Amino acid sequence: MAEIKSIDMHKEDIEVKLSISKEEYKVLQHHMSDIVILPSGRESLAYSLTTGKLGNSNRVMLPKKMLEAFRIAELDKKVPSNLFTFNGNTFLLIKLKGSEFGIPKFKD
């Protein structure tokens, strides 16, 4: 995940220096504008959405082709999310899968 290294405020402009991973750099694909910076920590994604079948008003539905393209075999049942609005645009950020790195998880 990206990390802010410094913030400089100049009258109406704010300059932000970021440290990003190679994966994040590949996602940018050399785009220099229309970039959204959103926090993705636990405190920022305060709303829980349910994945799965239709029938509930708070369900997240994704096309199977999209999940296959990103190699997501199955979705977590409850996923953290939040809406962010600025410049008249509203964005929905959902963390579909958490990182598997760290403490090992053992199953029966």
N, C-alpha and C positions, 0 to 999 in steps of 0.2 A: 504494500500500500504506500501511496505517496506520503511524503512528510514535508511540511513547510519548514524551510531553512531560515527565511527572513521575509519581513514585510516592510515596505517603505511607503509612506504616505506623502503624496505631493499634491496639494490643493484638492482637486477633484479626483485624481487618479490614485490608485493603489497598486503598487507593484509587488508581486509575490514570487519568491524564488523557491522552487520545488526540487525535491530529490525523489526521483521515480525509478521503478524497476525497469528492466529491459522489456518485460511483458507489457507494462503500461506504455512504454515508448512505442512498441509495435502497434498497440491499439490506436494511438494518436495518428499514425500513418502520415506524419509530416503536416498535419493540420495545424494552422497557426491561429485560427479564430473559431468561434462557436464552440468553445470548450467549457464544459460544466465542471465545477469543483464542488463536490458534496462530501460531507462527513459520513463515514460508514460504521462508526463505532456503536457499541451496544446502547449508549445513552442517546445517540442520534436516531437510531431505528427503533423508535418507541412503540410502534404499532405492530400487532401480530396478525398476519394473514394466514388463512388455511389453504393448502393446496389440495387438489383432488377433484372429485366429480362435481358436476353442477348440482345445484339445489340449495346452496347457502349463499347469502348475500356478500359474504366476505371471502369468496374463493378466488384463487389465482389459477387461471387456465392458460396453458402454453401449448402450442402445436408440437406434436411428437417429432416432426421433422427438425424443429429448432432444438429440442432437447437432444436428439441424436447427433446433430451437427456439433454440439458442444460437449458431447460424450457424457451427458447426465442420464444415468440409468434410472434413478428414482429420485423423487423430490422429498425433502423433509416435510413432515405433516404441518408443522407451524413454522413460519418464516418471518423474521423481523423486517419491517418496512417503515417508510415514512414518505410523505408528500413534501416537496420543496417548491415554493413559488417565488419567482423573481422575473422582472422585466415582462410581466404579463404571461409568462409561460409557467406551467406546472409540470413537475417531473415526479414520477413514482420510482423510488429506489427500493429494490427488494434484494435481500441477500438469500439467494436460492439454496446455496450450499455453503456450509462453514468449512474451514480448513481442517484437514485430517491430520495435520502435523501436530506434534506435541505429545501429550500423555497418551499412551496406548489405551484402546477401549477393548475390553474382552467381552465376548458374548457367550451365552450358554450353548 
